[in-house]
Amino acid sequence: MADKIYSWKKINGGVSAPLGFIASGVKAGIRNSNKYDLALILSEVPANAAGVFTRNLVKAHPLLLTEKHLQKGTARAVIVNSGNANACVGKAGDEAAWQMAKVTAEELGISPEDVLVSSTGVIGQEMPMTKVLPGIINVVAEVKKLKSELNEQVQAEHAARAALAIMTTDTVPKELALELECAGGTVKLGVMAKGSGMIHPNMGTMLCFLTTDAKVDSFKLKNLLAETVDKSFNMISVDGDTSTNDMVVFLANGQSGVEPQGTDWENFCKMVEYACCQMAMAIARDGEGASKFLEIKVTGAKTVEDARKIARSVCSSNLVKSAMYGADANWGRILAAAGYSGADFDPQKADIYLNGLQVAAEGQGLMFYEEEALKRLQEQDILIEVRLKDGSAEATAWGCDLTHKYVDINASYRT
């Protein structure tokens, strides 16, 4: 099968690829002196900004500050740390988040309200500010040096450090850069994300930061981000837990001078969706302890929301995930998960396929060779299809299996 042809192409540079953006990461020693753990993204001019945040009622201190700063619809910088969530520590947490914004702003010569703050790591421990604040001074110094750096490869290497700095239990950094030719010129998009555990489709699911040099007003940016998150990050699940710190932030600084219109705007939106779906799938593949990547595709539903409900429910089922880990073609668990999803569908019209092998038709099991099913389910990538006959809507969710290693990782996460 030929590769799908897109209107855009991949480039190097991560979040530093778009014009007017610089990023870097440093080792502040927040939890581990040998790990990059503090990142800064800077727009050289004020950028229109939008964010989508966790629906968990328990929200981390930096998230609350960032929500407040985004009310004006613009930002200049994002400061992010890993190793400490700065959540559930009272007034000390609020002060720590503010100090991170304040010191970043002072070092950059901008307003604290133009700085967005994000943290990820252990909940319930005060932020070690004696390490964080010197780290901020160091990462700002690195970014200032890059302002005069014309070598794109050097800038890309520093953007990669930023992607490393936001990782916690992730095993690989997650970043991407794309460019799109428009009628008025080229626009670029950069993205970096982190996520491995506490991943569940209830927005946000993780941390993700997008940058673009396209001219996009705040209203359109906000709507685009919300729609994209519903199609991407809200369609992944690793373990059913929704974090206190989850956020997706999008900065558009307009430095390309190009404002996508008409077909160009449609392609730009598709490019943003593609980038976020790539990050969502990367997070699912990197799920804590995962040995298999799961793709759940629902077709023939009455509405898109029904299709999404079923896909998310199957993706989130620990019984389904455990069965996939054991290469067990237990299709009944899939239909049961669809049944309690809250979607409106006729179970007696449901067909189920596992990596192309039909195991159920019209809500009942079929005779199939267990050996063939075992062989297909031992693959690292597993496609679970729920084919309904109630309409034409469809949706896809992504996740991973549930393994013994997941328990091992989370049994001692804090210590």
C-alpha angles and dihedrals in degrees: 000000000000119000115260113261114232131193090234135054135217120255136174127261109069112214090350093061097088116079115268097021126112128178139176143162135218140191106251095166095236092153105342124029092208097056133083102241110157124064135181129196115191131188110203089217132032110285130204106247140196134176142192119203144195118285090214108122088222104075128184120244097246091050091056090049092049092050088054094047092049093058090089090054099234138086141170105198145020120207115194133180134187127202096055128050095201088218132140097008100115125223091350088064094050090049093047092052091048092048090052090054093042097050092043089052094047092051092048096041095238136113119281088230088064091061122087117203128208133174136182133183138063117012122224100028123109116248112258095235093177085069100032100053096050086046090055091052089051096048092047089052090052092050092048090054090053092057089079095037109112095179106102091199091059091049090049091052091054091047087054089054088055090053089050092049095061095052123110115165090351113126095203134030116249118216138135140176129199137177131206128199111225132180091263098041141285126327124192133207128199129187139178127179143175131204139128108141135025086042118151132143102258101101134293103024095177144346121298132166124193128190131187136173091210119115105248123158119232095252095053091042092053093048093045092051094048092049092046094049090054090056097043125017093028088058099062132084132178105164112350095255122124115208128229092228106047117139142152116203127189123195122191115184100174093224093140089064088225122124108191112228135180112341090003090058091049090052091046090054090049090050091053090048091049092051093049093046089051089052091046092052091046089054091049091049089050094049113147109279092352121161098173137041115224126204116188115196121187120191135174096036125151094240139007089247091055090050091049093048092054095043092049092045094052091043091052098046111114089201092056092044092050091049091052090050089054093043088239115155092216096157092169090073089056094052091045091053089050089050096056094041093095092242122136110238142128109254090197090066096049122117121190128204129185113201089333096314113118110225101166136030127191091352096309134098123259130213108259137160108266089205091058092047091049091051093051094045092052088069116106092233117055126187115202112193125194107189114193130183100212101097144321103279122115142180140180131216130187133212145130141247124274113245141178088252091064089061092047092052095048097040089072105021096125096044 
